[in-house]
């Protein structure tokens, strides 16, 4: 999550702070959710008492809030971002987010 440390496994030192996560839903799914929200109230459909459009919006909201790809952007906490870039290339398999 944003604000979490990026730790180098080899040393146990914090090398960066996560500034953004790459996650969430794609543009098409978001547009579908927005469209459904825009037409809610224009009519209704219920299947055995369940509104399928409301379920789709709720599922999409959950995916958007909790889907994480494991990728993100981090800001170096070292003396220079260049040294971080060099170190991260050498140890890319050793870096993990906690």
Residue pairs with C-beta under 8 A, 6 or more apart in sequence:
1 18
1 21
2 18
2 19
2 20
2 21
2 72
3 17
3 18
4 17
4 18
4 97
4 98
5 14
5 16
5 17
5 18
5 97
5 98
6 14
6 15
6 16
6 17
6 18
6 74
6 95
6 96
6 97
7 13
7 14
7 15
7 95
7 96
7 97
7 98
8 15
8 87
8 91
8 94
8 95
9 91
9 94
9 95
9 96
10 91
10 94
14 77
15 76
15 77
15 78
15 84
15 87
15 88
15 95
16 74
16 75
16 76
16 77
16 78
16 84
17 74
17 75
17 77
18 72
18 73
18 74
18 97
19 72
19 73
19 74
19 75
20 72
20 73
21 68
21 69
21 71
21 72
22 69
22 71
22 72
22 73
23 67
23 68
23 69
23 72
24 63
24 64
24 65
24 67
25 33
25 60
25 63
25 64
25 67
29 60
29 63
30 60
30 64
32 56
32 60
33 56
33 57
33 60
33 61
33 64
36 53
36 56
36 57
37 57
39 53
40 53
40 54
40 57
44 51
45 51
45 52
45 53
70 97
72 97
76 83
76 84
76 85
78 84
78 87
88 95
